[in-house]
Amino acid sequence: MSSTDPTAHIPAPPVLQAQEDRLRQIIETLLELAIGVHDYESVVQSRDAVVARVNLLTSQLSELDSSAKDTVADVLVPREIVQYIEDGRNPNVYTREFVELLVKQNQFVNGKMRAMRDFRDVLAEQIRETYPELSNEVDVVLQNTGPSYPQILTEETKTEEQGNEGRL
């Protein structure tokens, strides 16, 4: 893995590590088979070596297939990522684009929520001014619908400060 890969420090789970080891063995067998075919002579020993490597490769692929059905069946990979890989693109690009889309959507929804809170507060203030006898009901509605935006910011700031104190 490259040094810029953010997942480079995360060790693979033991099951996936075993699959990686099997793949490495298969690659090694393929290299040995390629060398054997390249150096192939019509000598019996050369033919037997190539046949042995082909048989070994067959058994390794069979073992990989049977173990992969048990191992990889639990891993859910979005079809879009598979398509990225098939198109020769980096799946990290998909992840980055997906996260950016989620951030945009989150900001949009946060903006709507803030606008609704602001509207609620303005409406409550106008109702209090116009109908003072409804002040108690307005207070109940405000209490049941959550704090106003400045109060939320104050609470978030307190939470962040408490979290930062624990890290110091």
GROMACS elastic network, one bead per residue, 0.5 to 0.9 nm:
[ bonds ]
;  ai    aj funct       b0    kb
    1     4     6  0.83448   500
    1     5     6  0.66286   500
    1     7     6  0.86335   500
    1     8     6  0.60843   500
    2     5     6  0.53951   500
    2     6     6  0.89390   500
    2     8     6  0.71923   500
    3     6     6  0.79822   500
    3     8     6  0.70213   500
    4     7     6  0.88189   500
    4     8     6  0.79444   500
    5     8     6  0.53516   500
    5     9     6  0.85201   500
    6     9     6  0.72725   500
    6    10     6  0.85466   500
    7    10     6  0.53873   500
    7    11     6  0.84719   500
    8    11     6  0.77385   500
   11    14     6  0.87531   500
   11    17     6  0.86775   500
   12    15     6  0.81002   500
   12    16     6  0.61515   500
   12    17     6  0.57316   500
   13    16     6  0.53875   500
   13    17     6  0.60509   500
   13    18     6  0.87178   500
   14    18     6  0.61916   500
   14    19     6  0.87209   500
   15    18     6  0.52120   500
   15    19     6  0.65354   500
   15    20     6  0.88324   500
   15    71     6  0.67267   500
   16    20     6  0.61881   500
   16    21     6  0.86015   500
   16    71     6  0.74823   500
   16    72     6  0.83259   500
   17    21     6  0.61954   500
   17    22     6  0.86716   500
   18    21     6  0.50332   500
   18    22     6  0.62923   500
   18    23     6  0.86971   500
   19    22     6  0.50460   500
   19    23     6  0.62466   500
   19    24     6  0.86591   500
   19    64     6  0.71579   500
   19    67     6  0.78327   500
   19    68     6  0.73357   500
   19    71     6  0.83350   500
   20    23     6  0.50228   500
   20    24     6  0.61963   500
   20    25     6  0.86739   500
   21    24     6  0.50366   500
   21    25     6  0.62755   500
   21    26     6  0.86841   500
   22    25     6  0.50813   500
   22    26     6  0.62604   500
   22    27     6  0.86898   500
   22    60     6  0.74423   500
   22    61     6  0.87029   500
   22    63     6  0.84512   500
   22    64     6  0.65854   500
   23    26     6  0.50028   500
   23    27     6  0.61838   500
   23    28     6  0.85788   500
   23    60     6  0.86972   500
   23    61     6  0.87301   500
   23    64     6  0.76767   500
   24    27     6  0.50532   500
   24    28     6  0.61650   500
   24    29     6  0.86075   500
   25    28     6  0.50235   500
   25    29     6  0.61548   500
   25    30     6  0.85864   500
   25    60     6  0.79145   500
   26    29     6  0.50067   500
   26    30     6  0.61096   500
   26    31     6  0.86105   500
   26    56     6  0.88637   500
   26    57     6  0.64685   500
   26    60     6  0.64231   500
   26    61     6  0.72850   500
   27    30     6  0.50145   500
   27    31     6  0.62197   500
   27    32     6  0.86428   500
   28    31     6  0.51145   500
   28    32     6  0.62355   500
   28    33     6  0.85356   500
   29    32     6  0.50422   500
   29    33     6  0.59950   500
   29    34     6  0.85085   500
   29    53     6  0.66680   500
   29    54     6  0.84708   500
   29    56     6  0.75602   500
   29    57     6  0.62873   500
   29    60     6  0.89116   500
   30    34     6  0.60451   500
   30    35     6  0.85753   500
   30    53     6  0.80388   500
   30    54     6  0.86021   500
   30    57     6  0.72483   500
   31    34     6  0.50291   500
   31    35     6  0.62226   500
   31    36     6  0.85390   500
   32    35     6  0.51021   500
   32    36     6  0.60909   500
   32    37     6  0.86106   500
   32    50     6  0.88111   500
   32    53     6  0.74275   500
   33    37     6  0.60779   500
   33    38     6  0.84519   500
   33    49     6  0.84876   500
   33    50     6  0.62450   500
   33    51     6  0.89895   500
   33    53     6  0.57751   500
   33    54     6  0.71448   500
   33    57     6  0.86890   500
   34    37     6  0.51301   500
   34    38     6  0.60310   500
   34    39     6  0.85479   500
   34    50     6  0.89071   500
   35    38     6  0.50299   500
   35    39     6  0.60988   500
   35    40     6  0.82884   500
   36    39     6  0.52114   500
   36    40     6  0.57407   500
   36    46     6  0.72274   500
   36    47     6  0.86353   500
   36    49     6  0.71157   500
   36    50     6  0.58452   500
   36    53     6  0.84612   500
   37    41     6  0.84987   500
   37    46     6  0.85689   500
   37    47     6  0.88313   500
   37    50     6  0.66905   500
   38    41     6  0.88133   500
   39    46     6  0.80547   500
   40    43     6  0.79675   500
   40    46     6  0.58450   500
   40    47     6  0.71225   500
   40    50     6  0.80261   500
   41    44     6  0.83225   500
   41    45     6  0.87928   500
   41    46     6  0.60677   500
   41    47     6  0.74892   500
   42    45     6  0.85302   500
   42    46     6  0.69171   500
   42    47     6  0.68543   500
   43    46     6  0.53773   500
   43    47     6  0.64235   500
   43    48     6  0.87290   500
   44    47     6  0.51145   500
   44    48     6  0.60361   500
   44    49     6  0.85553   500
   45    48     6  0.50716   500
   45    49     6  0.61179   500
   45    50     6  0.87144   500
   46    49     6  0.51405   500
   46    50     6  0.63688   500
   46    51     6  0.86886   500
   47    50     6  0.52271   500
   47    51     6  0.61721   500
   47    52     6  0.85493   500
   48    51     6  0.50565   500
   48    52     6  0.59955   500
   48    53     6  0.85818   500
   49    52     6  0.50786   500
   49    53     6  0.62370   500
   49    54     6  0.86776   500
   50    53     6  0.51155   500
   50    54     6  0.61900   500
   50    55     6  0.86167   500
   51    54     6  0.50669   500
   51    55     6  0.61300   500
   51    56     6  0.85182   500
   52    55     6  0.51108   500
   52    56     6  0.60791   500
   52    57     6  0.85302   500
   53    57     6  0.59880   500
   53    58     6  0.84878   500
   54    57     6  0.50206   500
   54    58     6  0.61119   500
   54    59     6  0.86787   500
   55    58     6  0.50600   500
   55    59     6  0.62905   500
   55    60     6  0.86097   500
   56    59     6  0.52049   500
   56    60     6  0.60992   500
   56    61     6  0.85889   500
   57    60     6  0.50358   500
   57    61     6  0.60661   500
   57    62     6  0.84759   500
   58    61     6  0.52259   500
   58    62     6  0.61342   500
   58    63     6  0.85958   500
   59    62     6  0.50157   500
   59    63     6  0.60803   500
   59    64     6  0.85287   500
   60    63     6  0.50580   500
   60    64     6  0.60754   500
   60    65     6  0.85449   500
   61    65     6  0.60506   500
   61    66     6  0.86161   500
   62    65     6  0.51124   500
   62    66     6  0.62333   500
   62    67     6  0.85953   500
   63    66     6  0.52683   500
   63    67     6  0.60923   500
   63    68     6  0.83418   500
   64    67     6  0.52458   500
   64    68     6  0.57872   500
   64    69     6  0.85698   500
   65    68     6  0.51072   500
   65    69     6  0.63414   500
   66    69     6  0.54582   500
   66    70     6  0.70169   500
   66    71     6  0.89721   500
   67    70     6  0.53755   500
   67    71     6  0.61006   500
   67    72     6  0.83553   500
   68    72     6  0.53546   500
   68    73     6  0.74548   500
   69    72     6  0.58572   500
   69    73     6  0.57033   500
   70    73     6  0.57854   500
   70    74     6  0.79007   500
   71    74     6  0.66883   500
   71    75     6  0.79358   500
   72    75     6  0.52425   500
   72    76     6  0.83094   500
   73    76     6  0.77133   500
   77    80     6  0.83552   500
   77    81     6  0.68714   500
   77    82     6  0.72227   500
   78    81     6  0.55167   500
   78    82     6  0.67845   500
   78    83     6  0.89021   500
   79    82     6  0.50791   500
   79    83     6  0.61674   500
   79    84     6  0.86378   500
   80    84     6  0.61724   500
   80    85     6  0.87249   500
   80    91     6  0.88153   500
   80    94     6  0.77997   500
   81    85     6  0.63127   500
   81    86     6  0.86114   500
   81    90     6  0.87068   500
   81    91     6  0.56396   500
   81    92     6  0.87372   500
   81    94     6  0.66458   500
   81    95     6  0.83347   500
   82    85     6  0.51520   500
   82    86     6  0.61590   500
   82    87     6  0.85930   500
   82    91     6  0.79949   500
   83    87     6  0.60682   500
   83    88     6  0.85986   500
   83    89     6  0.85440   500
   83    91     6  0.89542   500
   84    87     6  0.51239   500
   84    88     6  0.63613   500
   84    89     6  0.50345   500
   84    90     6  0.66012   500
   84    91     6  0.59027   500
   84    93     6  0.86756   500
   84    94     6  0.74253   500
   85    88     6  0.50097   500
   85    89     6  0.53566   500
   85    90     6  0.64285   500
   85    91     6  0.62920   500
   86    89     6  0.74276   500
   87    90     6  0.89343   500
   89    92     6  0.87089   500
   89    93     6  0.77193   500
   89    94     6  0.88094   500
   90    93     6  0.56067   500
   90    94     6  0.74337   500
   91    94     6  0.51867   500
   91    95     6  0.65473   500
   91    96     6  0.87882   500
   92    96     6  0.61046   500
   92    97     6  0.85352   500
   93    96     6  0.51030   500
   93    97     6  0.60861   500
   93    98     6  0.84448   500
   94    97     6  0.51403   500
   94    98     6  0.59770   500
   94    99     6  0.85597   500
   95    98     6  0.50524   500
   95    99     6  0.61434   500
   95   100     6  0.85696   500
   96    99     6  0.51968   500
   96   100     6  0.61606   500
   96   101     6  0.86213   500
   97   100     6  0.50709   500
   97   101     6  0.61524   500
   97   102     6  0.86451   500
   98   101     6  0.51047   500
   98   102     6  0.62520   500
   98   103     6  0.86888   500
   99   102     6  0.50221   500
   99   103     6  0.61789   500
   99   104     6  0.86874   500
  100   103     6  0.50691   500
  100   104     6  0.62987   500
  100   105     6  0.86807   500
  101   104     6  0.51451   500
  101   105     6  0.61986   500
  101   106     6  0.85037   500
  102   105     6  0.50671   500
  102   106     6  0.59356   500
  102   107     6  0.85022   500
  103   106     6  0.50046   500
  103   107     6  0.61125   500
  103   108     6  0.85676   500
  104   107     6  0.51510   500
  104   108     6  0.61860   500
  104   109     6  0.86917   500
  105   108     6  0.50229   500
  105   109     6  0.61813   500
  105   110     6  0.84617   500
  106   109     6  0.51822   500
  106   110     6  0.59715   500
  106   111     6  0.84816   500
  107   111     6  0.60511   500
  107   112     6  0.86287   500
  108   111     6  0.51018   500
  108   112     6  0.63589   500
  108   113     6  0.87284   500
  109   112     6  0.50164   500
  109   113     6  0.61571   500
  109   114     6  0.85541   500
  110   113     6  0.50288   500
  110   114     6  0.60713   500
  110   115     6  0.85168   500
  111   114     6  0.50753   500
  111   115     6  0.60849   500
  111   116     6  0.85748   500
  112   115     6  0.50566   500
  112   116     6  0.61478   500
  112   117     6  0.86128   500
  113   116     6  0.51115   500
  113   117     6  0.61763   500
  113   118     6  0.85616   500
  114   117     6  0.50854   500
  114   118     6  0.60825   500
  114   119     6  0.84825   500
  114   148     6  0.88346   500
  114   149     6  0.67193   500
  115   118     6  0.50563   500
  115   119     6  0.60101   500
  115   120     6  0.84575   500
  116   120     6  0.59882   500
  116   121     6  0.85667   500
  117   121     6  0.61677   500
  117   122     6  0.86142   500
  117   145     6  0.88275   500
  117   146     6  0.87093   500
  117   147     6  0.83963   500
  117   148     6  0.62361   500
  117   149     6  0.66392   500
  118   121     6  0.51244   500
  118   122     6  0.61621   500
  118   123     6  0.84649   500
  118   148     6  0.73573   500
  118   149     6  0.72248   500
  119   122     6  0.51244   500
  119   123     6  0.59132   500
  119   124     6  0.83717   500
  120   123     6  0.51217   500
  120   124     6  0.59790   500
  120   125     6  0.85558   500
  120   142     6  0.79846   500
  120   148     6  0.86043   500
  121   124     6  0.50770   500
  121   125     6  0.61773   500
  121   126     6  0.86263   500
  121   142     6  0.78854   500
  121   148     6  0.69807   500
  122   125     6  0.51293   500
  122   126     6  0.61764   500
  122   127     6  0.86109   500
  123   126     6  0.50701   500
  123   127     6  0.60841   500
  123   128     6  0.85449   500
  124   127     6  0.51182   500
  124   128     6  0.61433   500
  124   129     6  0.86546   500
  124   135     6  0.85281   500
  124   138     6  0.61431   500
  124   139     6  0.82352   500
  124   141     6  0.88060   500
  124   142     6  0.77658   500
  125   128     6  0.50979   500
  125   129     6  0.62588   500
  125   130     6  0.86251   500
  125   138     6  0.86646   500
  126   129     6  0.51097   500
  126   130     6  0.60312   500
  126   131     6  0.82329   500
  127   130     6  0.50833   500
  127   131     6  0.54730   500
  127   132     6  0.73752   500
  127   134     6  0.74367   500
  127   135     6  0.77422   500
  127   138     6  0.76980   500
  128   131     6  0.52914   500
  128   133     6  0.77399   500
  128   134     6  0.65490   500
  128   135     6  0.53349   500
  128   138     6  0.73114   500
  129   132     6  0.58545   500
  129   135     6  0.87169   500
  130   133     6  0.89897   500
  131   134     6  0.56823   500
  131   135     6  0.73796   500
  132   135     6  0.54359   500
  132   136     6  0.87445   500
  133   136     6  0.74912   500
  133   137     6  0.86474   500
  134   137     6  0.53172   500
  134   138     6  0.61441   500
  134   139     6  0.86468   500
  135   138     6  0.50222   500
  135   139     6  0.61156   500
  135   140     6  0.86600   500
  136   139     6  0.50771   500
  136   140     6  0.63068   500
  136   141     6  0.87521   500
  137   140     6  0.50488   500
  137   141     6  0.62513   500
  137   142     6  0.86176   500
  138   141     6  0.51008   500
  138   142     6  0.61200   500
  138   143     6  0.85016   500
  139   142     6  0.50609   500
  139   143     6  0.60019   500
  139   144     6  0.85430   500
  140   143     6  0.50580   500
  140   144     6  0.61297   500
  140   145     6  0.86194   500
  141   144     6  0.51247   500
  141   145     6  0.61115   500
  141   146     6  0.87754   500
  142   145     6  0.52303   500
  142   146     6  0.63883   500
  142   147     6  0.72728   500
  142   148     6  0.83206   500
  143   146     6  0.56887   500
  143   147     6  0.69737   500
  144   147     6  0.86684   500
  145   148     6  0.89848   500
  147   150     6  0.81693   500
  147   151     6  0.59651   500
  147   152     6  0.63641   500
  148   151     6  0.54484   500
  148   152     6  0.64377   500
  148   153     6  0.89808   500
  149   152     6  0.50240   500
  149   153     6  0.63309   500
  149   154     6  0.86984   500
  150   153     6  0.51135   500
  150   154     6  0.62634   500
  150   155     6  0.87105   500
  151   154     6  0.50181   500
  151   155     6  0.61991   500
  151   156     6  0.86211   500
  152   155     6  0.50721   500
  152   156     6  0.61139   500
  152   157     6  0.85178   500
  153   156     6  0.50804   500
  153   157     6  0.60556   500
  153   158     6  0.85849   500
  154   157     6  0.51184   500
  154   158     6  0.62448   500
  154   159     6  0.86851   500
  155   158     6  0.51180   500
  155   159     6  0.62181   500
  155   160     6  0.86722   500
  156   159     6  0.50466   500
  156   160     6  0.61342   500
  156   161     6  0.85459   500
  157   160     6  0.51061   500
  157   161     6  0.60756   500
  157   162     6  0.85652   500
  158   161     6  0.50899   500
  158   162     6  0.61478   500
  158   163     6  0.85783   500
  159   162     6  0.51620   500
  159   163     6  0.61917   500
  159   164     6  0.86505   500
  160   163     6  0.50010   500
  160   164     6  0.60939   500
  160   165     6  0.86030   500
  161   164     6  0.50476   500
  161   165     6  0.61586   500
  161   166     6  0.87738   500
  162   165     6  0.51571   500
  162   166     6  0.65608   500
  163   166     6  0.53390   500
  163   167     6  0.67185   500
  164   167     6  0.51280   500
  164   168     6  0.64774   500
  165   168     6  0.53726   500
